Amino acid sequence: MNATLSLAQRHAAGAFPDERGRYGPFGGRFVPEILVPPLERLTTAATAALADDGYRADLTRELREVVGRPTAMTPARRLSEAWGAEIFLKREDLAHTGAHKINAALGQALLARRMGAARVIAETGAGQHGVATAAACARVGLPCVVYMGAKDVARQAPNVHRMRLLGAEVRPVTAGDATLRSAIDEALRDWVADPEGTYYLLGSAVGPHPYPWLVRELQRVIGVEARAQLLRDHGGLPDHAVACVGGGSNAIGLFHPFLADPVALHGVEAGGTGARHAATVAHGRPGVLHGTRSLLLQDAHGQIADTHSVSAGLDYPGVGPEHALLAHSGRATYTAVTDTEALEAHAELCRLEGILAALESSHALAGARKVATAHPGSRILVGLSGRGDKDLATLMEVACAA
Amino acid sequence: MRRVTEAIRANPPAIAAYVLGGLPTPERFADVLVRVSREADVVEVGIPFSDPMADGVTLQEANVAALGAGATPAGILRTIRQVRDRLEAPVVVMSYLNPLLALPNLPGQLAAAGVEGCIVPDLPLEDADLLGVPLVQLVAPNTPDDRAARLVAASRGFVYAVTACGTTGGAVGITPEMTRHLRRLRGPTPVLAGFGIRTAGQVATLAPHCDGVVVGSALVRTLLDGGDPAATLRGLRPTRSAA
């Protein structure tokens, strides 16, 4: 690779991940030895599958016939008027099971079947990935166990019922902080116990190589479609693309196809209450968690910090290694919005566009509103990663408290 | 790590005893360390981590307890340094990468505490030089033979043979696969079998196939229950008189 190219240029040219699964100083595979053979096997199988016309044709057909792709691109006319910028919504909330998570779940379930796995395990935070995995496993005919933090089980009850109806076994995790992070710990332990027969269907662009790459490749469809839709139907590229970032799977899916374009990329993290938050890129330091080197919320002794967000899906102390690289190279900027700002943006979208967004996606909206204020009249693409029906209980609590 | 290798060679089947730094309390940990060093051939001192992904329920609980009691990586190394002249067995540190990366000048701090090296389950062979300290390598039953040979060659002090597929603290039995796994690791560096060892019978069964064992969860269970870890260790070595 030409050394005179900047990190961002090399990134746009496809230099990352490198052959060791690194994204510049981030990424890699920091796992117990027992997980090295299954991760090698997964890397080989995923590389072969993604290069295989048969697998790609199956996936494309399933995405069309089951997921309902391509998802709509909605020009948000009244929101645009209110914010003084041209707002376009990439509608992953319209995908089957209600969020972008189904893209990676179905892609990996097809891969698990191709690899001859006997069962699938997954972790989930908000429950969207768990629901998507349960649905995908039902579709391909594989038994499925979903690990979910006990705290999330309580605040996302409808999704727990949904997973069970779809045939998955939901195992609440009470260890640690009982959120997404503990669920990942527990899913990894399950995998360690049976690394050959089990497929670990990871939901975000985090974890050891090949997961951040595999999940990105399966989520890129969001940005590929959005780019084509804007070019074909809406007068050209956007000036800005905005997405919420927890682990960062919908954001990397939206961003990646725009890396070589003159499009400013904005990741929006969960600022929580301000003092208590999950804004990893904004406040984190480099470290190693869940098999990857990335930015982490941690104390001075390297212990992982407890996080807070009104949205369970963003409540994670790490971030995908490719986002750490995008922040490091300056190709994308990351900001945090508070619970309150996200709830305000949520309410505005409901009132002005008749769309009930997920609380995670509402962070992207709140971030987009700030971009609109800073760049009046600009064209802003917002990744609307999921629908908010799962958040009704939280929203009603907030409404009652107000 | 020469002292570690010599201690294991001197007393087969050797016992490497794992104690978690800061247990039962940061104050009483020094005493536990000294007493355990009189019974064990090698002492592994665990530095607690908030997300111990390779550990089973007992050690998860212990990590939470130790951190809750105020244990810190620097504090644990300070304790080892303070009692190093009273320790009767060489010490290695076992922890995850993240808390070790957070320690400034790790090689210097380990040397000052008299620690011989580290065992870091989430630090892969490919990054073995990352911390700048000698490493005991772990080899799993599902590790391919060519990779196992590279791990054995890179390992310092001893080779840590993971004997059960799973996190720490599970059950262990001797299967033909396991004896084959242990046999392929034999070489100039001694091999200790770990994961799930809790009885003298297991130690005796494993003894012909390796140079010794690592006792971890069983010892930590004793500590969590308020028992005497030295007594637990003596119970694993029926032929050796109480020190």
Interface residues (C-beta under 8 A of the other chain):
Chain A: R20 G28 R29 F30 V31 P32 E33 I34 V36 P37 P38 A175 G176 R181 D185 L188 R189 V192 A193 D194 P195 E196 G287 V288 L289 H290 G291 L296 Q298 A300 H301 G302 Q303 I304
Chain B: F49 S50 D51 P52 M53 A54 G56 V57 Q60 V64 L67 T72 P73 A74 Y96 L97 N98 P99 L100 L101 A102 L103 P121 D122 L123 P124 L125 E126 D127 Q137 L138 V139 A140 P141 N142 T143 P144 R147 L151 V162 C165 G166 T167 G170
